[in-house]
Amino acid sequence: QVQLVESGGGLVQPGGSLRLSCAASRSIFSIYIMGWYRQAPGKQRELVATITRDGSTNYEDSVKGRFTISRDNAKNTVYLHMNSLKPEDTAVYYCSADGSAGPYWGQGTQVTVSS
């Protein structure tokens, strides 16, 4: 098992940038897929981006071209670089890691995009 801790959330103006970090309690070298999800008030949790062990990425259409997911296996950390933020991006962002019995989740970090 692995514990995940997200950080980097906060309040940012529209058009601004933010970098989220997900620190894992153990090596993520062997974890094939890691990702970021988000949940806004009144909405279901949705997939934002994923990254495989070899660096292949996938993005939800609304964030493609604005967000970049990356991983540093040596630092046991996954990042989400968010640019050109919109109010619609406001949500709690969760880090995830695949597991044999389902995904592991962090506690989440709040991102608020507002003027």
Residue pairs with C-beta under 8 A, 6 or more apart in sequence:
1 99
1 104
2 24
2 25
2 26
2 28
2 31
2 97
2 99
2 104
3 24
3 25
3 104
3 106
4 22
4 23
4 24
4 25
4 95
4 96
4 97
4 104
4 105
4 106
5 22
5 23
5 25
5 106
5 107
6 20
6 21
6 22
6 93
6 94
6 95
6 106
6 107
6 108
6 109
7 20
7 21
7 23
7 109
8 18
8 19
8 20
8 21
8 109
9 18
9 20
9 93
9 109
9 110
9 111
9 112
10 18
10 110
10 111
10 112
11 112
11 114
12 18
12 85
12 111
12 112
12 113
13 85
13 113
13 114
13 115
14 85
14 86
14 87
14 113
14 114
14 115
15 84
15 85
16 85
16 113
17 81
17 82
17 83
17 84
17 85
18 82
18 85
18 111
19 79
19 80
19 81
19 82
20 36
20 79
20 80
20 82
20 93
20 95
20 109
20 111
21 77
21 78
21 79
22 34
22 36
22 77
22 78
22 79
22 80
22 95
22 106
23 76
23 77
24 31
24 76
24 77
24 78
24 97
25 76
26 76
27 73
27 76
28 34
28 71
28 73
28 76
28 77
28 78
28 97
29 53
29 73
30 53
31 53
31 97
31 98
32 52
32 53
32 98
33 50
33 51
33 52
33 53
33 97
33 98
34 50
34 51
34 71
34 78
34 95
34 96
34 97
34 98
35 47
35 48
35 49
35 50
35 51
35 69
35 95
35 96
36 47
36 48
36 49
36 50
36 69
36 78
36 80
36 93
36 94
36 95
36 96
37 45
37 46
37 47
37 48
37 93
37 94
37 96
38 45
38 46
38 48
38 89
38 91
38 92
38 93
38 94
38 111
39 45
39 46
39 91
39 92
39 94
39 108
40 88
40 90
40 91
40 92
43 91
45 94
46 60
47 60
48 59
48 60
48 63
48 67
48 69
48 80
48 93
49 57
49 58
49 59
49 60
49 63
49 67
49 69
49 80
50 57
50 58
50 69
51 57
51 58
51 69
51 70
51 71
51 78
53 73
55 71
57 68
57 69
59 67
59 69
62 88
63 82
63 89
66 82
66 83
66 84
66 85
67 80
67 81
67 82
67 83
68 80
68 81
68 83
69 78
69 79
69 80
69 81
70 78
70 79
70 81
71 77
71 78
71 79
72 78
72 79
78 95
80 93
82 89
82 111
85 111
85 113
86 113
87 113
87 114
88 113
89 111
89 113
90 111
90 112
90 113
90 114
91 110
91 111
92 108
92 109
92 110
92 111
93 108
93 109
93 110
93 111
94 105
94 106
94 107
94 108
95 105
95 106
96 103
96 104
96 105
96 106
97 103
97 104
98 104
